[in-house]
Amino acid sequence: MQLNAYLIALKGILTREFLRFVQQRTRFFSALVRPLLWLVVFAAGFRAALGVSIIPPYQTYITYETYILPGLCCMILLFNGMQSSLSMVYDREMGSMKVLLMSPLPRSWLLLCKLIAIALLSLAQVYAFIGLGFLVDVEPPLIGLLTVLPALLLTAVMLGAIGLFLSARIRQLENFAGVMNFVIFPMFFLSSALYPLWKMRESSEWLYWVCSFNPFTHAVELVRFALYAELNLTALLVTGGTALVFTALALLGFNPEQTAGGKRR
């Protein structure tokens, strides 16, 4: 009976997030427009300036569009994870979150269900983007579409957990929107999403090390290798560890005792 209650809660949260996503059709298209602009417009200009040599997991010289595809997939996961967490702040202000958190089920399970829903919706957008990539001759191996699934799921969980952690600490909608800009853009641009780290090292040593310690860099490399049916163990450990740490911090942030203590202080 208790297991059935957990499954009902999971189904309810998944259904709620799916219906919200369907009603916000512009959210789906806007999530595709950003990476498509990079893939079609910006890549055409950077193609000559940024030559990409033979680096793992690639076995030959590749086009710039092929290189940035994994990074743009992670861009979709990043923006969707933050936008979904923004809805948590909105629900808190509107009062609807209280209805969800008043459930007799553990609050940690409800937040994990929210995290799963964010990840699944993000995966649908990523695969839609990869499908559009075939139209502009960016064609990853077909087997990679299957092997990349666990990497995308882990990355979506990591980024969703970071978003939930921020939503637990930020109480006002206006503040969260501002903080997102200080999280999304540094994470994306200070990574290997748009250019190899060795290119970054040629221009700035300290910037290279900043990018190397960015968890988003390791998430991008995890997806890049998985898309070619290879495993980057370091990227897997860093991405998985970051996901666990921020999931724990997010659950702690929504702990009623922690929240009450914060209010008393």
C-alpha positions in Angstrom: 0.0 0.0 0.0 2.8 2.4 0.9 4.6 1.7 -2.4 1.4 2.4 -4.2 1.2 5.8 -2.6 4.7 6.6 -3.7 3.9 5.6 -7.2 0.7 7.7 -7.2 2.7 10.7 -6.1 5.3 10.1 -8.8 2.5 9.8 -11.4 0.8 12.9 -10.2 3.9 15.1 -10.3 4.9 13.8 -13.7 1.4 14.5 -15.1 1.4 18.0 -13.6 4.8 18.9 -15.1 3.8 17.4 -18.5 0.5 19.3 -18.6 2.3 22.5 -17.6 4.9 21.9 -20.4 2.1 21.2 -23.0 0.3 24.4 -22.1 3.6 26.4 -22.4 4.3 25.5 -26.1 6.5 28.5 -26.5 8.8 27.1 -23.9 9.5 24.0 -26.1 10.2 26.1 -29.2 12.4 28.6 -27.3 14.4 25.8 -25.9 15.2 24.7 -29.5 15.7 28.2 -31.0 18.8 29.0 -28.8 20.9 26.0 -29.7 19.7 26.1 -33.3 21.1 29.6 -33.6 24.4 28.4 -32.4 24.3 25.3 -34.7 23.3 27.1 -37.9 24.2 30.7 -37.6 27.1 31.1 -35.2 28.8 27.9 -36.3 28.9 29.1 -39.8 31.0 32.1 -38.7 33.2 30.3 -36.3 33.9 27.4 -38.5 36.9 29.0 -40.2 38.2 30.7 -37.1 38.0 27.6 -34.8 39.5 24.6 -36.4 39.1 21.4 -34.4 41.9 18.9 -34.5 41.6 15.2 -33.8 40.8 14.8 -30.1 39.0 12.0 -28.3 36.4 10.7 -28.8 36.7 11.7 -32.5 38.8 9.5 -34.8 39.2 12.1 -37.6 38.9 15.8 -38.2 35.4 17.1 -37.6 33.4 20.2 -38.4 32.7 22.8 -35.8 29.0 22.0 -35.9 29.8 18.4 -35.0 32.0 19.5 -32.0 29.4 21.8 -30.4 26.4 19.4 -30.7 27.0 17.8 -27.3 27.5 21.2 -25.7 24.3 22.5 -27.2 22.4 19.4 -25.9 23.7 20.2 -22.5 22.6 23.9 -23.0 19.0 22.7 -23.4 19.4 20.7 -20.2 20.9 23.7 -18.4 18.2 26.2 -19.4 15.3 23.7 -18.8 16.6 22.7 -15.4 16.8 26.4 -14.3 13.4 27.3 -15.8 11.8 24.3 -14.1 13.3 25.4 -10.8 12.0 28.9 -11.4 8.5 27.4 -11.3 9.2 26.2 -7.8 9.8 29.8 -6.7 6.6 30.8 -8.5 4.6 28.0 -6.8 6.0 29.1 -3.5 4.9 32.7 -4.0 1.4 31.6 -5.3 1.0 29.1 -2.4 0.4 26.0 -4.5 3.7 24.5 -3.3 2.2 24.2 0.2 -0.5 21.8 -1.1 2.3 19.6 -2.5 4.5 19.7 0.5 1.6 19.0 2.9 1.5 15.4 1.6 2.1 12.7 4.2 4.8 11.3 2.0 8.4 12.3 2.7 9.3 15.7 1.3 12.5 14.2 -0.1 10.5 11.8 -2.3 8.3 14.7 -3.6 11.4 16.7 -4.6 13.0 13.6 -6.2 9.8 13.2 -8.2 10.1 16.8 -9.3 13.7 16.2 -10.3 12.7 13.1 -12.4 10.0 15.1 -14.1 12.5 17.9 -15.0 14.9 15.3 -16.4 12.4 13.5 -18.5 11.0 16.7 -20.1 14.5 17.8 -20.8 15.4 14.6 -22.6 12.4 15.0 -25.0 13.7 18.4 -26.0 17.3 17.2 -26.5 16.2 14.4 -28.8 14.1 16.8 -30.8 17.1 19.0 -31.2 19.3 16.1 -32.3 16.7 15.2 -34.8 16.8 18.7 -36.2 20.6 18.4 -36.3 20.3 15.7 -39.0 18.6 18.2 -41.2 21.7 20.4 -41.3 24.1 17.4 -41.8 25.2 17.0 -38.2 24.8 13.3 -37.8 26.1 11.5 -34.7 26.3 7.7 -34.9 22.9 6.0 -34.6 24.1 3.8 -31.8 25.1 6.9 -29.9 21.5 8.0 -29.7 21.0 5.0 -27.3 24.3 5.1 -25.5 24.0 8.8 -24.7 20.7 8.4 -22.9 22.2 7.6 -19.4 24.7 10.5 -19.8 21.9 12.9 -20.7 19.7 11.7 -17.8 22.6 12.1 -15.3 23.4 15.6 -16.6 19.7 16.6 -16.4 19.5 15.4 -12.8 22.7 17.3 -11.9 21.5 20.6 -13.5 18.0 20.1 -12.1 19.4 19.5 -8.6 21.5 22.8 -8.9 18.3 24.6 -9.9 16.3 23.1 -7.0 19.1 24.1 -4.6 18.9 27.7 -5.8 15.1 27.7 -5.6 15.3 26.5 -2.0 17.6 29.4 -1.0 15.9 32.2 -3.0 12.5 33.3 -1.8 11.4 35.9 -4.4 10.8 35.4 -8.1 12.6 38.5 -9.1 15.8 37.5 -7.3 15.8 34.1 -8.8 15.6 35.4 -12.3 18.6 37.6 -11.6 20.6 34.8 -10.0 20.0 32.5 -13.0 22.0 34.9 -15.3 24.9 34.6 -12.9 24.7 30.8 -13.0 23.7 29.8 -16.5 26.0 32.0 -18.6 29.2 31.4 -16.6 28.5 27.7 -16.4 27.9 27.5 -20.2 30.6 29.8 -21.5 33.3 28.7 -19.1 33.1 25.1 -20.3 34.1 23.0 -23.3 30.7 23.4 -24.8 31.7 25.8 -27.6 35.5 25.3 -27.8 38.0 22.7 -26.7 39.9 23.3 -23.5 43.2 23.2 -25.3 42.0 26.2 -27.2 41.2 28.0 -24.0 44.6 27.1 -22.6 46.4 28.7 -25.6 44.7 32.0 -24.7 44.7 31.9 -20.9 46.1 29.4 -18.4 44.0 30.5 -15.4 40.8 30.5 -17.6 41.7 27.0 -18.6 41.8 25.9 -15.0 38.5 27.6 -14.2 36.9 25.7 -17.1 38.5 22.4 -15.9 36.9 22.8 -12.5 33.5 23.6 -13.9 31.1 20.7 -13.4 29.3 21.6 -16.6 32.5 21.0 -18.6 32.6 17.4 -17.3 28.9 17.0 -18.1 29.5 18.1 -21.7 32.4 15.7 -22.0 30.4 12.9 -20.6 27.7 13.5 -23.2 30.3 13.9 -25.9 32.0 10.6 -25.3 28.7 8.7 -24.7 27.4 10.0 -28.1 30.2 8.0 -29.6 29.7 5.0 -27.4 32.7 5.7 -25.2 33.0 6.3 -21.5 34.9 9.2 -19.9 35.3 7.9 -16.3 36.5 11.2 -14.9 33.5 13.1 -16.3 31.2 10.4 -15.0 32.6 10.6 -11.5 32.5 14.4 -11.4 29.0 14.7 -12.9 27.6 12.0 -10.6 29.3 13.4 -7.5 28.0 16.9 -8.3 24.5 15.5 -8.8 24.6 13.7 -5.4 25.9 16.8 -3.5 23.4 19.3 -4.9 20.5 16.8 -4.6 21.4 16.4 -0.9 21.7 20.2 -0.5 18.4 20.8 -2.2 16.6 18.2 0.0 18.2 19.9 3.1 17.0 23.3 1.8 13.4 22.1 1.7 13.7 20.5 5.1 10.9 22.0 7.3 13.1 22.1 10.3 15.8 23.9 8.4 13.3 26.3 6.9 11.8 27.0 10.3 15.3 27.6 11.8 16.0 30.1 9.0 12.8 32.0 9.7 13.6 32.2 13.4 17.0 33.6 12.7 
